[in-house]
Amino acid sequence: MHEFVTYADGTLVVFSDIRKKDNGEEYIRVSFERPTEEGFDTVVFELPSYKIVEKDGHYTDDEVAIFKTVVERGAGYFFDVARGGGIQNS
């Protein structure tokens, strides 16, 4: 996983290396996680579909909408970094 950013509320954004599905399609997972007293609030998007593949906890609809915008705008960056072997190699 590659760290992207940590927001003021403690939400950590990380993204995976490029993975392949059984049909050969490439994808990346982008995870938003915030520590809570009960564990974590979590939202995970899959690129390039931008679908939420995991959601747990108490993120609001407005927060999730902001995260989706981050994922959409950052998709090219996430793929470039993942293809290049990580942030240190980009």
Buried (B, 14 or more C-beta within 10 A) or exposed (E): EBEBEEBEEEBBBBBBEBEEEEEEEEBBBBBBBBEEEEEBBBBBBBBEEEEBEEEEBEBEEEBBEBBBEBBEEBBEEBBEBBEEEEEEEE
